Amino acid sequence: MLQLLHENSRRSPETIADMLGVPHEVVARLIRQLEEEKVILRYSAVINWDKVDANRVTAVIDVRVTPQREFGFDAIAERIYRFPEVRSVSLVSGTYDLQVVVEGRNLKQVAQFVSEKLSTIEHVTATTTHFLLKTYKADGVIFDDQEGDQRLVVTP
């Protein structure tokens, strides 16, 4: 059921129930329960911002931190995700510890966020910023999918 909602949050409980072959009331009750338990946090649309908003810059920032005793990475991650510019924060494996996605109106605004807010946080030891240039696929949705003849052109 969760996968069906994730694929299309506009599906009604009745449609989901029909797809799963269960009573509508069961699906409606389960959705309410999952919302109350904070398993379902929000319903949202996937939007191709490149087509509607030229004044938007997205950056993925890799952040290396020194974990805090008794709190690990959680306290630092919380401090970072409280900034309004931050869209997501994830603990990752590898050379860096956190991956932070930030949005701003322009490159300068994102750069100022990194230099004045993010890199000045105690226990942040390094950052690497990657600016997103184009999105091809997000949340399972292919952007600008060319539904045409996919055959290769053969020339003599």
C-alpha positions as CSV (number, residue, x, y, z in Angstrom):
1,M,0.0,0.0,0.0
2,L,2.8,2.4,0.9
3,Q,4.5,1.8,-2.5
4,L,1.2,2.6,-4.3
5,L,0.9,5.9,-2.3
6,H,4.5,6.7,-3.0
7,E,4.1,6.2,-6.7
8,N,1.0,8.4,-6.8
9,S,-0.3,10.1,-3.7
10,R,-3.5,11.2,-5.4
11,R,-4.8,7.6,-5.4
12,S,-7.9,7.4,-3.3
13,P,-8.2,4.8,-0.5
14,E,-10.9,3.2,-2.6
15,T,-8.6,2.9,-5.7
16,I,-5.8,1.4,-3.5
17,A,-8.3,-1.0,-1.9
18,D,-9.5,-2.2,-5.3
19,M,-5.9,-2.6,-6.5
20,L,-5.0,-4.7,-3.4
21,G,-8.3,-6.6,-3.2
22,V,-9.1,-5.5,0.3
23,P,-12.1,-3.6,1.8
24,H,-12.0,0.2,1.4
25,E,-12.4,0.8,5.2
26,V,-9.3,-1.2,6.0
27,V,-7.2,0.9,3.7
28,A,-8.7,4.2,5.0
29,R,-8.1,3.1,8.6
30,L,-4.5,2.0,7.9
31,I,-3.7,5.3,6.1
32,R,-5.0,7.3,9.1
33,Q,-3.0,5.1,11.5
34,L,0.2,5.5,9.4
35,E,-0.3,9.3,9.4
36,E,-0.7,9.4,13.1
37,E,2.4,7.2,13.6
38,K,4.4,9.6,11.4
39,V,5.1,6.9,8.9
40,I,3.4,8.9,6.2
41,L,4.7,12.4,6.8
42,R,3.4,14.4,3.8
43,Y,1.9,14.1,0.4
44,S,3.7,16.0,-2.4
45,A,4.0,16.3,-6.2
46,V,7.2,15.8,-8.2
47,I,7.8,19.1,-10.1
48,N,10.3,19.8,-12.8
49,W,11.5,23.1,-11.5
50,D,13.8,23.6,-14.5
51,K,10.6,24.3,-16.5
52,V,9.1,26.9,-14.2
53,D,11.7,28.5,-12.0
54,A,14.9,30.0,-13.4
55,N,15.7,31.6,-10.1
56,R,16.5,28.5,-8.2
57,V,19.9,26.8,-7.5
58,T,20.3,23.4,-5.9
59,A,23.5,22.1,-4.4
60,V,24.5,18.8,-2.9
61,I,27.1,19.4,-0.2
62,D,29.2,16.6,1.3
63,V,30.1,17.4,4.9
64,R,32.8,15.8,7.0
65,V,32.2,16.1,10.8
66,T,33.7,15.0,14.0
67,P,30.9,13.1,15.8
68,Q,30.0,14.3,19.3
69,R,30.4,12.1,22.4
70,E,27.0,10.6,23.4
71,F,25.2,12.2,20.4
72,G,27.2,10.9,17.4
73,F,26.2,12.6,14.2
74,D,22.6,13.4,15.3
75,A,23.2,16.7,17.1
76,I,25.2,18.1,14.2
77,A,22.7,16.9,11.6
78,E,19.9,18.5,13.6
79,R,21.7,21.8,13.7
80,I,22.2,21.7,10.0
81,Y,18.6,20.7,9.0
82,R,17.2,23.6,11.0
83,F,18.4,26.1,8.4
84,P,15.6,27.1,6.0
85,E,17.9,26.7,3.0
86,V,18.4,23.0,3.7
87,R,16.0,20.6,1.9
88,S,17.5,17.4,3.2
89,V,20.3,15.9,5.4
90,S,21.4,12.3,5.2
91,L,24.0,10.3,7.1
92,V,26.1,8.5,4.4
93,S,29.1,6.1,4.2
94,G,32.4,6.9,2.6
95,T,34.8,9.8,2.8
96,Y,32.1,12.3,4.0
97,D,29.6,11.8,6.8
98,L,26.6,13.9,5.8
99,Q,25.0,14.8,2.5
100,V,23.2,18.1,2.6
101,V,20.9,19.3,-0.2
102,V,20.5,23.1,-0.2
103,E,18.4,25.5,-2.4
104,G,19.0,29.2,-3.0
105,R,18.1,31.9,-5.4
106,N,21.5,32.0,-7.0
107,L,25.1,30.6,-6.7
108,K,26.2,33.4,-4.4
109,Q,23.4,32.7,-1.9
110,V,24.3,29.0,-1.7
111,A,28.1,29.9,-1.5
112,Q,27.3,32.3,1.4
113,F,25.3,29.6,3.2
114,V,28.3,27.2,2.9
115,S,30.9,29.8,4.0
116,E,29.0,31.7,6.7
117,K,26.7,29.1,8.2
118,L,27.6,25.5,7.4
119,S,31.4,25.5,7.5
120,T,31.4,27.6,10.7
121,I,29.5,25.0,12.7
122,E,31.6,23.4,15.4
123,H,32.6,19.9,14.5
124,V,32.3,20.5,10.7
125,T,35.8,19.8,9.4
126,A,35.3,19.9,5.6
127,T,32.7,20.5,2.9
128,T,32.6,19.8,-0.9
129,T,29.8,21.5,-2.9
130,H,28.3,20.2,-6.1
131,F,25.9,22.4,-8.0
132,L,23.1,20.5,-9.8
133,L,23.0,21.5,-13.4
134,K,20.1,19.4,-14.7
135,T,17.8,16.8,-13.3
136,Y,17.2,13.7,-15.4
137,K,15.2,11.6,-12.9
138,A,13.9,12.4,-9.4
139,D,11.9,10.2,-7.0
140,G,11.4,7.6,-9.7
141,V,10.1,10.1,-12.3
142,I,12.0,10.6,-15.5
143,F,12.1,14.2,-16.6
144,D,11.8,15.1,-20.3
145,D,11.2,11.5,-21.3
146,Q,11.3,11.4,-25.1
147,E,8.5,9.1,-26.1
148,G,9.4,8.7,-29.7
149,D,11.3,6.4,-32.1
150,Q,14.1,4.9,-30.0
151,R,15.8,3.1,-32.9
152,L,19.3,4.1,-33.8
153,V,19.8,5.9,-37.1
154,V,21.9,3.9,-39.6
155,T,23.6,5.7,-42.4
156,P,25.4,4.0,-45.4
